[in-house]
Amino acid sequence: MAAKKGTAKKYGKAATRKIQKVMHEWKEGSLHSGRSGPKVTSQKQAVAIALSEAREAGAKVPKKAPATRKRKAA
């Protein structure tokens, strides 16, 4: 699927390569959260780790969405 004319690509090549590498680790079962944390079993968490690592490496990745604030019940 081609990108629409006049719109920029969301992720750069370096970010895409990082995501592929991390997802491969996740499928093998060798992806851990943190330095020596537990194995990652969630696909969403694996993608989040990949994007975080890509951001740290300076790859073209959109900024992280701000957390939503919960309102207090009156």
CHARMM-style PDB file with segment names, atoms N, HN, CA, C and O in Angstrom:
ATOM      1  N   MET     1       0.845  -1.171   0.000  1.00  0.00      PROA
ATOM      2  CA  MET     1       0.000   0.000   0.000  1.00  0.00      PROA
ATOM      3  C   MET     1       0.890   1.234   0.000  1.00  0.00      PROA
ATOM      4  O   MET     1       1.741   1.389   0.877  1.00  0.00      PROA
ATOM      5  N   ALA     2       0.701   2.099  -0.967  1.00  0.00      PROA
ATOM      6  HN  ALA     2       0.010   1.972  -1.679  1.00  0.00      PROA
ATOM      7  CA  ALA     2       1.514   3.298  -1.097  1.00  0.00      PROA
ATOM      8  C   ALA     2       0.989   4.402  -0.197  1.00  0.00      PROA
ATOM      9  O   ALA     2      -0.206   4.481   0.089  1.00  0.00      PROA
ATOM     10  N   ALA     3       1.912   5.258   0.246  1.00  0.00      PROA
ATOM     11  HN  ALA     3       2.883   5.194   0.014  1.00  0.00      PROA
ATOM     12  CA  ALA     3       1.515   6.394   1.079  1.00  0.00      PROA
ATOM     13  C   ALA     3       0.788   7.416   0.206  1.00  0.00      PROA
ATOM     14  O   ALA     3       1.055   7.529  -0.990  1.00  0.00      PROA
ATOM     15  N   LYS     4      -0.132   8.156   0.822  1.00  0.00      PROA
ATOM     16  HN  LYS     4      -0.349   8.064   1.794  1.00  0.00      PROA
ATOM     17  CA  LYS     4      -0.871   9.168   0.079  1.00  0.00      PROA
ATOM     18  C   LYS     4       0.078  10.267  -0.359  1.00  0.00      PROA
ATOM     19  O   LYS     4       1.050  10.564   0.336  1.00  0.00      PROA
ATOM     20  N   LYS     5      -0.190  10.857  -1.479  1.00  0.00      PROA
ATOM     21  HN  LYS     5      -0.980  10.615  -2.043  1.00  0.00      PROA
ATOM     22  CA  LYS     5       0.649  11.927  -1.988  1.00  0.00      PROA
ATOM     23  C   LYS     5       0.550  13.128  -1.049  1.00  0.00      PROA
ATOM     24  O   LYS     5      -0.545  13.561  -0.690  1.00  0.00      PROA
ATOM     25  N   GLY     6       1.689  13.648  -0.662  1.00  0.00      PROA
ATOM     26  HN  GLY     6       2.579  13.296  -0.953  1.00  0.00      PROA
ATOM     27  CA  GLY     6       1.709  14.823   0.190  1.00  0.00      PROA
ATOM     28  C   GLY     6       1.772  14.521   1.675  1.00  0.00      PROA
ATOM     29  O   GLY     6       1.799  15.443   2.491  1.00  0.00      PROA
ATOM     30  N   THR     7       1.798  13.242   2.041  1.00  0.00      PROA
ATOM     31  HN  THR     7       1.777  12.494   1.378  1.00  0.00      PROA
ATOM     32  CA  THR     7       1.903  12.910   3.463  1.00  0.00      PROA
ATOM     33  C   THR     7       3.262  12.261   3.721  1.00  0.00      PROA
ATOM     34  O   THR     7       3.769  11.502   2.895  1.00  0.00      PROA
ATOM     35  N   ALA     8       3.832  12.567   4.864  1.00  0.00      PROA
ATOM     36  HN  ALA     8       3.419  13.183   5.535  1.00  0.00      PROA
ATOM     37  CA  ALA     8       5.131  12.009   5.224  1.00  0.00      PROA
ATOM     38  C   ALA     8       4.953  10.615   5.825  1.00  0.00      PROA
ATOM     39  O   ALA     8       3.911  10.298   6.398  1.00  0.00      PROA
ATOM     40  N   LYS     9       5.991   9.791   5.682  1.00  0.00      PROA
ATOM     41  HN  LYS     9       6.838  10.048   5.216  1.00  0.00      PROA
ATOM     42  CA  LYS     9       5.953   8.462   6.293  1.00  0.00      PROA
ATOM     43  C   LYS     9       6.033   8.614   7.798  1.00  0.00      PROA
ATOM     44  O   LYS     9       6.733   9.489   8.308  1.00  0.00      PROA
ATOM     45  N   LYS    10       5.312   7.757   8.509  1.00  0.00      PROA
ATOM     46  HN  LYS    10       4.743   7.046   8.095  1.00  0.00      PROA
ATOM     47  CA  LYS    10       5.233   7.854   9.961  1.00  0.00      PROA
ATOM     48  C   LYS    10       6.521   7.368  10.637  1.00  0.00      PROA
ATOM     49  O   LYS    10       6.989   7.985  11.594  1.00  0.00      PROA
ATOM     50  N   TYR    11       7.093   6.268  10.142  1.00  0.00      PROA
ATOM     51  HN  TYR    11       6.713   5.767   9.364  1.00  0.00      PROA
ATOM     52  CA  TYR    11       8.290   5.683  10.728  1.00  0.00      PROA
ATOM     53  C   TYR    11       9.402   5.641   9.687  1.00  0.00      PROA
ATOM     54  O   TYR    11       9.143   5.442   8.500  1.00  0.00      PROA
ATOM     55  N   GLY    12      10.649   5.831  10.140  1.00  0.00      PROA
ATOM     56  HN  GLY    12      10.860   5.993  11.104  1.00  0.00      PROA
ATOM     57  CA  GLY    12      11.800   5.765   9.249  1.00  0.00      PROA
ATOM     58  C   GLY    12      12.278   4.334   9.064  1.00  0.00      PROA
ATOM     59  O   GLY    12      11.762   3.411   9.696  1.00  0.00      PROA
ATOM     60  N   LYS    13      13.279   4.152   8.182  1.00  0.00      PROA
ATOM     61  HN  LYS    13      13.698   4.901   7.669  1.00  0.00      PROA
ATOM     62  CA  LYS    13      13.813   2.818   7.908  1.00  0.00      PROA
ATOM     63  C   LYS    13      14.474   2.205   9.133  1.00  0.00      PROA
ATOM     64  O   LYS    13      14.322   1.011   9.395  1.00  0.00      PROA
ATOM     65  N   ALA    14      15.207   3.020   9.882  1.00  0.00      PROA
ATOM     66  HN  ALA    14      15.330   3.990   9.670  1.00  0.00      PROA
ATOM     67  CA  ALA    14      15.901   2.513  11.073  1.00  0.00      PROA
ATOM     68  C   ALA    14      14.892   2.006  12.101  1.00  0.00      PROA
ATOM     69  O   ALA    14      15.113   0.975  12.736  1.00  0.00      PROA
ATOM     70  N   ALA    15      13.782   2.732  12.265  1.00  0.00      PROA
ATOM     71  HN  ALA    15      13.602   3.570  11.749  1.00  0.00      PROA
ATOM     72  CA  ALA    15      12.749   2.322  13.213  1.00  0.00      PROA
ATOM     73  C   ALA    15      12.116   1.002  12.771  1.00  0.00      PROA
ATOM     74  O   ALA    15      11.853   0.129  13.598  1.00  0.00      PROA
ATOM     75  N   THR    16      11.875   0.863  11.489  1.00  0.00      PROA
ATOM     76  HN  THR    16      12.088   1.573  10.818  1.00  0.00      PROA
ATOM     77  CA  THR    16      11.277  -0.361  10.955  1.00  0.00      PROA
ATOM     78  C   THR    16      12.193  -1.555  11.196  1.00  0.00      PROA
ATOM     79  O   THR    16      11.730  -2.629  11.579  1.00  0.00      PROA
ATOM     80  N   ARG    17      13.504  -1.367  10.971  1.00  0.00      PROA
ATOM     81  HN  ARG    17      13.881  -0.494  10.660  1.00  0.00      PROA
ATOM     82  CA  ARG    17      14.466  -2.446  11.199  1.00  0.00      PROA
ATOM     83  C   ARG    17      14.507  -2.834  12.676  1.00  0.00      PROA
ATOM     84  O   ARG    17      14.585  -4.018  13.006  1.00  0.00      PROA
ATOM     85  N   LYS    18      14.455  -1.845  13.559  1.00  0.00      PROA
ATOM     86  HN  LYS    18      14.391  -0.884  13.290  1.00  0.00      PROA
ATOM     87  CA  LYS    18      14.479  -2.106  15.003  1.00  0.00      PROA
ATOM     88  C   LYS    18      13.243  -2.905  15.424  1.00  0.00      PROA
ATOM     89  O   LYS    18      13.345  -3.836  16.223  1.00  0.00      PROA
ATOM     90  N   ILE    19      12.076  -2.538  14.884  1.00  0.00      PROA
ATOM     91  HN  ILE    19      11.993  -1.781  14.235  1.00  0.00      PROA
ATOM     92  CA  ILE    19      10.838  -3.244  15.209  1.00  0.00      PROA
ATOM     93  C   ILE    19      10.918  -4.688  14.733  1.00  0.00      PROA
ATOM     94  O   ILE    19      10.507  -5.600  15.450  1.00  0.00      PROA
ATOM     95  N   GLN    20      11.447  -4.905  13.522  1.00  0.00      PROA
ATOM     96  HN  GLN    20      11.781  -4.164  12.940  1.00  0.00      PROA
ATOM     97  CA  GLN    20      11.583  -6.268  13.004  1.00  0.00      PROA
ATOM     98  C   GLN    20      12.492  -7.105  13.896  1.00  0.00      PROA
ATOM     99  O   GLN    20      12.195  -8.268  14.172  1.00  0.00      PROA
ATOM    100  N   LYS    21      13.606  -6.515  14.351  1.00  0.00      PROA
ATOM    101  HN  LYS    21      13.848  -5.571  14.128  1.00  0.00      PROA
ATOM    102  CA  LYS    21      14.563  -7.227  15.190  1.00  0.00      PROA
ATOM    103  C   LYS    21      13.935  -7.608  16.534  1.00  0.00      PROA
ATOM    104  O   LYS    21      14.068  -8.744  16.988  1.00  0.00      PROA
ATOM    105  N   VAL    22      13.260  -6.660  17.156  1.00  0.00      PROA
ATOM    106  HN  VAL    22      13.152  -5.737  16.787  1.00  0.00      PROA
ATOM    107  CA  VAL    22      12.654  -6.912  18.467  1.00  0.00      PROA
ATOM    108  C   VAL    22      11.512  -7.922  18.354  1.00  0.00      PROA
ATOM    109  O   VAL    22      11.362  -8.779  19.225  1.00  0.00      PROA
ATOM    110  N   MET    23      10.712  -7.833  17.302  1.00  0.00      PROA
ATOM    111  HN  MET    23      10.834  -7.136  16.595  1.00  0.00      PROA
ATOM    112  CA  MET    23       9.606  -8.781  17.129  1.00  0.00      PROA
ATOM    113  C   MET    23      10.140 -10.191  16.904  1.00  0.00      PROA
ATOM    114  O   MET    23       9.521 -11.165  17.333  1.00  0.00      PROA
ATOM    115  N   HSD    24      11.280 -10.304  16.236  1.00  0.00      PROA
ATOM    116  HN  HSD    24      11.782  -9.512  15.887  1.00  0.00      PROA
ATOM    117  CA  HSD    24      11.904 -11.610  16.043  1.00  0.00      PROA
ATOM    118  C   HSD    24      12.323 -12.187  17.398  1.00  0.00      PROA
ATOM    119  O   HSD    24      12.112 -13.369  17.670  1.00  0.00      PROA
ATOM    120  N   GLU    25      12.922 -11.335  18.249  1.00  0.00      PROA
ATOM    121  HN  GLU    25      13.094 -10.375  18.028  1.00  0.00      PROA
ATOM    122  CA  GLU    25      13.298 -11.776  19.603  1.00  0.00      PROA
ATOM    123  C   GLU    25      12.066 -12.218  20.379  1.00  0.00      PROA
ATOM    124  O   GLU    25      12.100 -13.229  21.082  1.00  0.00      PROA
ATOM    125  N   TRP    26      10.969 -11.458  20.252  1.00  0.00      PROA
ATOM    126  HN  TRP    26      10.941 -10.638  19.682  1.00  0.00      PROA
ATOM    127  CA  TRP    26       9.728 -11.780  20.967  1.00  0.00      PROA
ATOM    128  C   TRP    26       9.192 -13.141  20.529  1.00  0.00      PROA
ATOM    129  O   TRP    26       8.777 -13.945  21.363  1.00  0.00      PROA
ATOM    130  N   LYS    27       9.200 -13.398  19.214  1.00  0.00      PROA
ATOM    131  HN  LYS    27       9.537 -12.745  18.536  1.00  0.00      PROA
ATOM    132  CA  LYS    27       8.691 -14.677  18.705  1.00  0.00      PROA
ATOM    133  C   LYS    27       9.553 -15.846  19.181  1.00  0.00      PROA
ATOM    134  O   LYS    27       9.039 -16.933  19.442  1.00  0.00      PROA
ATOM    135  N   GLU    28      10.872 -15.619  19.293  1.00  0.00      PROA
ATOM    136  HN  GLU    28      11.289 -14.736  19.080  1.00  0.00      PROA
ATOM    137  CA  GLU    28      11.768 -16.671  19.786  1.00  0.00      PROA
ATOM    138  C   GLU    28      11.591 -16.911  21.281  1.00  0.00      PROA
ATOM    139  O   GLU    28      11.920 -17.982  21.792  1.00  0.00      PROA
ATOM    140  N   GLY    29      11.067 -15.899  21.979  1.00  0.00      PROA
ATOM    141  HN  GLY    29      10.800 -15.029  21.565  1.00  0.00      PROA
ATOM    142  CA  GLY    29      10.904 -16.006  23.425  1.00  0.00      PROA
ATOM    143  C   GLY    29      12.114 -15.519  24.185  1.00  0.00      PROA
ATOM    144  O   GLY    29      12.290 -15.859  25.355  1.00  0.00      PROA
ATOM    145  N   SER    30      12.961 -14.719  23.533  1.00  0.00      PROA
ATOM    146  HN  SER    30      12.818 -14.442  22.583  1.00  0.00      PROA
ATOM    147  CA  SER    30      14.172 -14.233  24.193  1.00  0.00      PROA
ATOM    148  C   SER    30      14.108 -12.749  24.546  1.00  0.00      PROA
ATOM    149  O   SER    30      15.120 -12.167  24.937  1.00  0.00      PROA
ATOM    150  N   LEU    31      12.938 -12.132  24.413  1.00  0.00      PROA
ATOM    151  HN  LEU    31      12.116 -12.605  24.095  1.00  0.00      PROA
ATOM    152  CA  LEU    31      12.789 -10.708  24.714  1.00  0.00      PROA
ATOM    153  C   LEU    31      12.404 -10.536  26.180  1.00  0.00      PROA
ATOM    154  O   LEU    31      11.443 -11.139  26.656  1.00  0.00      PROA
ATOM    155  N   HSD    32      13.164  -9.710  26.881  1.00  0.00      PROA
ATOM    156  HN  HSD    32      13.945  -9.221  26.494  1.00  0.00      PROA
ATOM    157  CA  HSD    32      12.910  -9.440  28.293  1.00  0.00      PROA
ATOM    158  C   HSD    32      12.638  -7.956  28.478  1.00  0.00      PROA
ATOM    159  O   HSD    32      13.139  -7.127  27.719  1.00  0.00      PROA
ATOM    160  N   SER    33      11.842  -7.621  29.490  1.00  0.00      PROA
ATOM    161  HN  SER    33      11.434  -8.294  30.107  1.00  0.00      PROA
ATOM    162  CA  SER    33      11.596  -6.216  29.791  1.00  0.00      PROA
ATOM    163  C   SER    33      12.649  -5.748  30.779  1.00  0.00      PROA
ATOM    164  O   SER    33      12.913  -6.418  31.778  1.00  0.00      PROA
ATOM    165  N   GLY    34      13.240  -4.619  30.507  1.00  0.00      PROA
ATOM    166  HN  GLY    34      13.026  -4.075  29.696  1.00  0.00      PROA
ATOM    167  CA  GLY    34      14.314  -4.117  31.360  1.00  0.00      PROA
ATOM    168  C   GLY    34      15.599  -4.881  31.127  1.00  0.00      PROA
ATOM    169  O   GLY    34      15.742  -5.587  30.128  1.00  0.00      PROA
ATOM    170  N   ARG    35      16.534  -4.739  32.051  1.00  0.00      PROA
ATOM    171  HN  ARG    35      16.419  -4.166  32.863  1.00  0.00      PROA
ATOM    172  CA  ARG    35      17.835  -5.397  31.886  1.00  0.00      PROA
ATOM    173  C   ARG    35      17.741  -6.904  32.050  1.00  0.00      PROA
ATOM    174  O   ARG    35      18.198  -7.656  31.189  1.00  0.00      PROA
ATOM    175  N   SER    36      17.161  -7.341  33.134  1.00  0.00      PROA
ATOM    176  HN  SER    36      16.790  -6.730  33.833  1.00  0.00      PROA
ATOM    177  CA  SER    36      17.043  -8.791  33.354  1.00  0.00      PROA
ATOM    178  C   SER    36      15.652  -9.117  33.873  1.00  0.00      PROA
ATOM    179  O   SER    36      15.480 -10.016  34.696  1.00  0.00      PROA
ATOM    180  N   GLY    37      14.665  -8.384  33.386  1.00  0.00      PROA
ATOM    181  HN  GLY    37      14.804  -7.654  32.717  1.00  0.00      PROA
ATOM    182  CA  GLY    37      13.289  -8.567  33.831  1.00  0.00      PROA
ATOM    183  C   GLY    37      12.651  -9.814  33.264  1.00  0.00      PROA
ATOM    184  O   GLY    37      13.316 -10.618  32.611  1.00  0.00      PROA
ATOM    185  N   PRO    38      11.358  -9.979  33.512  1.00  0.00      PROA
ATOM    186  CA  PRO    38      10.652 -11.171  33.029  1.00  0.00      PROA
ATOM    187  C   PRO    38      10.509 -11.175  31.509  1.00  0.00      PROA
ATOM    188  O   PRO    38      10.627 -10.138  30.857  1.00  0.00      PROA
ATOM    189  N   LYS    39      10.254 -12.355  30.962  1.00  0.00      PROA
ATOM    190  HN  LYS    39      10.158 -13.197  31.491  1.00  0.00      PROA
ATOM    191  CA  LYS    39      10.042 -12.475  29.519  1.00  0.00      PROA
ATOM    192  C   LYS    39       8.803 -11.699  29.115  1.00  0.00      PROA
ATOM    193  O   LYS    39       7.817 -11.644  29.849  1.00  0.00      PROA
ATOM    194  N   VAL    40       8.870 -11.102  27.937  1.00  0.00      PROA
ATOM    195  HN  VAL    40       9.671 -11.146  27.340  1.00  0.00      PROA
ATOM    196  CA  VAL    40       7.731 -10.360  27.407  1.00  0.00      PROA
ATOM    197  C   VAL    40       6.834 -11.347  26.685  1.00  0.00      PROA
ATOM    198  O   VAL    40       7.289 -12.066  25.795  1.00  0.00      PROA
ATOM    199  N   THR    41       5.540 -11.390  27.065  1.00  0.00      PROA
ATOM    200  HN  THR    41       5.170 -10.806  27.788  1.00  0.00      PROA
ATOM    201  CA  THR    41       4.608 -12.312  26.416  1.00  0.00      PROA
ATOM    202  C   THR    41       3.586 -11.561  25.570  1.00  0.00      PROA
ATOM    203  O   THR    41       2.931 -12.162  24.719  1.00  0.00      PROA
ATOM    204  N   SER    42       3.442 -10.262  25.790  1.00  0.00      PROA
ATOM    205  HN  SER    42       3.975  -9.774  26.482  1.00  0.00      PROA
ATOM    206  CA  SER    42       2.454  -9.464  25.076  1.00  0.00      PROA
ATOM    207  C   SER    42       3.056  -8.860  23.806  1.00  0.00      PROA
ATOM    208  O   SER    42       4.142  -8.281  23.838  1.00  0.00      PROA
ATOM    209  N   GLN    43       2.346  -9.000  22.700  1.00  0.00      PROA
ATOM    210  HN  GLN    43       1.464  -9.471  22.674  1.00  0.00      PROA
ATOM    211  CA  GLN    43       2.807  -8.430  21.441  1.00  0.00      PROA
ATOM    212  C   GLN    43       2.821  -6.904  21.512  1.00  0.00      PROA
ATOM    213  O   GLN    43       3.725  -6.266  20.974  1.00  0.00      PROA
ATOM    214  N   LYS    44       1.829  -6.321  22.171  1.00  0.00      PROA
ATOM    215  HN  LYS    44       1.095  -6.839  22.609  1.00  0.00      PROA
ATOM    216  CA  LYS    44       1.776  -4.862  22.311  1.00  0.00      PROA
ATOM    217  C   LYS    44       2.976  -4.342  23.090  1.00  0.00      PROA
ATOM    218  O   LYS    44       3.545  -3.307  22.744  1.00  0.00      PROA
ATOM    219  N   GLN    45       3.362  -5.063  24.145  1.00  0.00      PROA
ATOM    220  HN  GLN    45       2.900  -5.904  24.426  1.00  0.00      PROA
ATOM    221  CA  GLN    45       4.506  -4.642  24.938  1.00  0.00      PROA
ATOM    222  C   GLN    45       5.791  -4.756  24.118  1.00  0.00      PROA
ATOM    223  O   GLN    45       6.687  -3.922  24.255  1.00  0.00      PROA
ATOM    224  N   ALA    46       5.888  -5.771  23.278  1.00  0.00      PROA
ATOM    225  HN  ALA    46       5.160  -6.448  23.167  1.00  0.00      PROA
ATOM    226  CA  ALA    46       7.064  -5.942  22.426  1.00  0.00      PROA
ATOM    227  C   ALA    46       7.199  -4.766  21.458  1.00  0.00      PROA
ATOM    228  O   ALA    46       8.300  -4.256  21.252  1.00  0.00      PROA
ATOM    229  N   VAL    47       6.095  -4.339  20.869  1.00  0.00      PROA
ATOM    230  HN  VAL    47       5.201  -4.754  21.037  1.00  0.00      PROA
ATOM    231  CA  VAL    47       6.118  -3.205  19.944  1.00  0.00      PROA
ATOM    232  C   VAL    47       6.502  -1.930  20.697  1.00  0.00      PROA
ATOM    233  O   VAL    47       7.271  -1.116  20.186  1.00  0.00      PROA
ATOM    234  N   ALA    48       5.974  -1.754  21.904  1.00  0.00      PROA
ATOM    235  HN  ALA    48       5.349  -2.415  22.320  1.00  0.00      PROA
ATOM    236  CA  ALA    48       6.297  -0.574  22.713  1.00  0.00      PROA
ATOM    237  C   ALA    48       7.788  -0.531  23.043  1.00  0.00      PROA
ATOM    238  O   ALA    48       8.400   0.537  23.009  1.00  0.00      PROA
ATOM    239  N   ILE    49       8.371  -1.676  23.359  1.00  0.00      PROA
ATOM    240  HN  ILE    49       7.874  -2.544  23.387  1.00  0.00      PROA
ATOM    241  CA  ILE    49       9.802  -1.751  23.644  1.00  0.00      PROA
ATOM    242  C   ILE    49      10.601  -1.383  22.400  1.00  0.00      PROA
ATOM    243  O   ILE    49      11.582  -0.644  22.485  1.00  0.00      PROA
ATOM    244  N   ALA    50      10.184  -1.897  21.245  1.00  0.00      PROA
ATOM    245  HN  ALA    50       9.388  -2.498  21.176  1.00  0.00      PROA
ATOM    246  CA  ALA    50      10.880  -1.615  19.989  1.00  0.00      PROA
ATOM    247  C   ALA    50      10.852  -0.126  19.665  1.00  0.00      PROA
ATOM    248  O   ALA    50      11.875   0.448  19.293  1.00  0.00      PROA
ATOM    249  N   LEU    51       9.683   0.502  19.804  1.00  0.00      PROA
ATOM    250  HN  LEU    51       8.852   0.036  20.107  1.00  0.00      PROA
ATOM    251  CA  LEU    51       9.570   1.928  19.507  1.00  0.00      PROA
ATOM    252  C   LEU    51      10.394   2.761  20.481  1.00  0.00      PROA
ATOM    253  O   LEU    51      11.004   3.758  20.092  1.00  0.00      PROA
ATOM    254  N   SER    52      10.412   2.352  21.747  1.00  0.00      PROA
ATOM    255  HN  SER    52       9.917   1.542  22.062  1.00  0.00      PROA
ATOM    256  CA  SER    52      11.194   3.057  22.754  1.00  0.00      PROA
ATOM    257  C   SER    52      12.688   2.988  22.420  1.00  0.00      PROA
ATOM    258  O   SER    52      13.395   3.993  22.495  1.00  0.00      PROA
ATOM    259  N   GLU    53      13.155   1.801  22.053  1.00  0.00      PROA
ATOM    260  HN  GLU    53      12.580   0.985  21.992  1.00  0.00      PROA
ATOM    261  CA  GLU    53      14.559   1.635  21.688  1.00  0.00      PROA
ATOM    262  C   GLU    53      14.896   2.429  20.431  1.00  0.00      PROA
ATOM    263  O   GLU    53      15.983   2.998  20.334  1.00  0.00      PROA
ATOM    264  N   ALA    54      13.979   2.474  19.470  1.00  0.00      PROA
ATOM    265  HN  ALA    54      13.096   2.011  19.549  1.00  0.00      PROA
ATOM    266  CA  ALA    54      14.207   3.234  18.243  1.00  0.00      PROA
ATOM    267  C   ALA    54      14.304   4.730  18.546  1.00  0.00      PROA
ATOM    268  O   ALA    54      15.141   5.428  17.975  1.00  0.00      PROA
ATOM    269  N   ARG    55      13.443   5.223  19.449  1.00  0.00      PROA
ATOM    270  HN  ARG    55      12.762   4.655  19.913  1.00  0.00      PROA
ATOM    271  CA  ARG    55      13.501   6.635  19.845  1.00  0.00      PROA
ATOM    272  C   ARG    55      14.847   6.969  20.476  1.00  0.00      PROA
ATOM    273  O   ARG    55      15.448   7.999  20.170  1.00  0.00      PROA
ATOM    274  N   GLU    56      15.315   6.082  21.365  1.00  0.00      PROA
ATOM    275  HN  GLU    56      14.826   5.246  21.613  1.00  0.00      PROA
ATOM    276  CA  GLU    56      16.600   6.298  22.036  1.00  0.00      PROA
ATOM    277  C   GLU    56      17.739   6.340  21.031  1.00  0.00      PROA
ATOM    278  O   GLU    56      18.702   7.085  21.215  1.00  0.00      PROA
ATOM    279  N   ALA    57      17.638   5.545  19.966  1.00  0.00      PROA
ATOM    280  HN  ALA    57      16.855   4.940  19.817  1.00  0.00      PROA
ATOM    281  CA  ALA    57      18.678   5.496  18.944  1.00  0.00      PROA
ATOM    282  C   ALA    57      18.589   6.679  17.979  1.00  0.00      PROA
ATOM    283  O   ALA    57      19.468   6.860  17.136  1.00  0.00      PROA
ATOM    284  N   GLY    58      17.528   7.484  18.099  1.00  0.00      PROA
ATOM    285  HN  GLY    58      16.814   7.337  18.784  1.00  0.00      PROA
ATOM    286  CA  GLY    58      17.395   8.669  17.255  1.00  0.00      PROA
ATOM    287  C   GLY    58      16.682   8.419  15.942  1.00  0.00      PROA
ATOM    288  O   GLY    58      16.767   9.244  15.032  1.00  0.00      PROA
ATOM    289  N   ALA    59      15.983   7.306  15.820  1.00  0.00      PROA
ATOM    290  HN  ALA    59      15.914   6.636  16.559  1.00  0.00      PROA
ATOM    291  CA  ALA    59      15.259   6.996  14.585  1.00  0.00      PROA
ATOM    292  C   ALA    59      13.998   7.848  14.475  1.00  0.00      PROA
ATOM    293  O   ALA    59      13.525   8.400  15.469  1.00  0.00      PROA
ATOM    294  N   LYS    60      13.459   7.950  13.268  1.00  0.00      PROA
ATOM    295  HN  LYS    60      13.843   7.502  12.461  1.00  0.00      PROA
ATOM    296  CA  LYS    60      12.255   8.743  13.046  1.00  0.00      PROA
ATOM    297  C   LYS    60      11.041   7.960  13.537  1.00  0.00      PROA
ATOM    298  O   LYS    60      10.564   7.037  12.878  1.00  0.00      PROA
ATOM    299  N   VAL    61      10.555   8.355  14.711  1.00  0.00      PROA
ATOM    300  HN  VAL    61      10.942   9.105  15.246  1.00  0.00      PROA
ATOM    301  CA  VAL    61       9.393   7.723  15.338  1.00  0.00      PROA
ATOM    302  C   VAL    61       8.556   8.846  15.926  1.00  0.00      PROA
ATOM    303  O   VAL    61       9.114   9.762  16.530  1.00  0.00      PROA
ATOM    304  N   PRO    62       7.226   8.811  15.772  1.00  0.00      PROA
ATOM    305  CA  PRO    62       6.390   9.857  16.372  1.00  0.00      PROA
ATOM    306  C   PRO    62       6.559   9.923  17.882  1.00  0.00      PROA
ATOM    307  O   PRO    62       6.907   8.930  18.520  1.00  0.00      PROA
ATOM    308  N   LYS    63       6.310  11.095  18.446  1.00  0.00      PROA
ATOM    309  HN  LYS    63       6.027  11.902  17.927  1.00  0.00      PROA
ATOM    310  CA  LYS    63       6.420  11.271  19.891  1.00  0.00      PROA
ATOM    311  C   LYS    63       5.396  10.406  20.599  1.00  0.00      PROA
ATOM    312  O   LYS    63       4.338  10.086  20.058  1.00  0.00      PROA
ATOM    313  N   LYS    64       5.740  10.037  21.831  1.00  0.00      PROA
ATOM    314  HN  LYS    64       6.600  10.297  22.271  1.00  0.00      PROA
ATOM    315  CA  LYS    64       4.855   9.232  22.655  1.00  0.00      PROA
ATOM    316  C   LYS    64       3.618  10.057  23.016  1.00  0.00      PROA
ATOM    317  O   LYS    64       3.738  11.234  23.355  1.00  0.00      PROA
ATOM    318  N   ALA    65       2.443   9.454  22.946  1.00  0.00      PROA
ATOM    319  HN  ALA    65       2.345   8.498  22.670  1.00  0.00      PROA
ATOM    320  CA  ALA    65       1.203  10.162  23.287  1.00  0.00      PROA
ATOM    321  C   ALA    65       1.169  10.431  24.783  1.00  0.00      PROA
ATOM    322  O   ALA    65       1.525   9.557  25.573  1.00  0.00      PROA
ATOM    323  N   PRO    66       0.746  11.630  25.186  1.00  0.00      PROA
ATOM    324  CA  PRO    66       0.690  11.913  26.623  1.00  0.00      PROA
ATOM    325  C   PRO    66      -0.362  11.056  27.309  1.00  0.00      PROA
ATOM    326  O   PRO    66      -1.382  10.707  26.714  1.00  0.00      PROA
ATOM    327  N   ALA    67      -0.102  10.723  28.557  1.00  0.00      PROA
ATOM    328  HN  ALA    67       0.727  11.006  29.040  1.00  0.00      PROA
ATOM    329  CA  ALA    67      -1.053   9.913  29.327  1.00  0.00      PROA
ATOM    330  C   ALA    67      -2.297  10.739  29.615  1.00  0.00      PROA
ATOM    331  O   ALA    67      -2.205  11.943  29.853  1.00  0.00      PROA
ATOM    332  N   THR    68      -3.439  10.106  29.593  1.00  0.00      PROA
ATOM    333  HN  THR    68      -3.514   9.127  29.399  1.00  0.00      PROA
ATOM    334  CA  THR    68      -4.686  10.814  29.882  1.00  0.00      PROA
ATOM    335  C   THR    68      -4.872  10.906  31.389  1.00  0.00      PROA
ATOM    336  O   THR    68      -4.527   9.979  32.121  1.00  0.00      PROA
ATOM    337  N   ARG    69      -5.414  12.019  31.846  1.00  0.00      PROA
ATOM    338  HN  ARG    69      -5.695  12.772  31.251  1.00  0.00      PROA
ATOM    339  CA  ARG    69      -5.646  12.231  33.270  1.00  0.00      PROA
ATOM    340  C   ARG    69      -7.055  11.819  33.623  1.00  0.00      PROA
ATOM    341  O   ARG    69      -8.001  12.085  32.882  1.00  0.00      PROA
ATOM    342  N   LYS    70      -7.185  11.166  34.766  1.00  0.00      PROA
ATOM    343  HN  LYS    70      -6.417  10.951  35.368  1.00  0.00      PROA
ATOM    344  CA  LYS    70      -8.508  10.748  35.231  1.00  0.00      PROA
ATOM    345  C   LYS    70      -9.105  11.872  36.080  1.00  0.00      PROA
ATOM    346  O   LYS    70      -8.399  12.509  36.861  1.00  0.00      PROA
ATOM    347  N   ARG    71     -10.384  12.104  35.925  1.00  0.00      PROA
ATOM    348  HN  ARG    71     -10.958  11.586  35.290  1.00  0.00      PROA
ATOM    349  CA  ARG    71     -11.057  13.122  36.719  1.00  0.00      PROA
ATOM    350  C   ARG    71     -11.516  12.521  38.031  1.00  0.00      PROA
ATOM    351  O   ARG    71     -11.848  11.339  38.117  1.00  0.00      PROA
ATOM    352  N   LYS    72     -11.526  13.369  39.055  1.00  0.00      PROA
ATOM    353  HN  LYS    72     -11.257  14.329  38.985  1.00  0.00      PROA
ATOM    354  CA  LYS    72     -12.023  12.927  40.350  1.00  0.00      PROA
ATOM    355  C   LYS    72     -13.546  12.932  40.327  1.00  0.00      PROA
ATOM    356  O   LYS    72     -14.168  13.838  39.771  1.00  0.00      PROA
ATOM    357  N   ALA    73     -14.129  11.927  40.929  1.00  0.00      PROA
ATOM    358  HN  ALA    73     -13.624  11.191  41.381  1.00  0.00      PROA
ATOM    359  CA  ALA    73     -15.591  11.869  41.038  1.00  0.00      PROA
ATOM    360  C   ALA    73     -16.031  12.843  42.124  1.00  0.00      PROA
ATOM    361  O   ALA    73     -15.469  12.860  43.219  1.00  0.00      PROA
ATOM    362  N   ALA    74     -17.035  13.651  41.815  1.00  0.00      PROA
ATOM    363  HN  ALA    74     -17.491  13.637  40.925  1.00  0.00      PROA
ATOM    364  CA  ALA    74     -17.479  14.674  42.794  1.00  0.00      PROA
ATOM    365  C   ALA    74     -18.383  14.110  43.851  1.00  0.00      PROA
ATOM    366  OT1 ALA    74     -18.832  14.841  44.733  1.00  0.00      PROA
TER     367      ALA     74
END
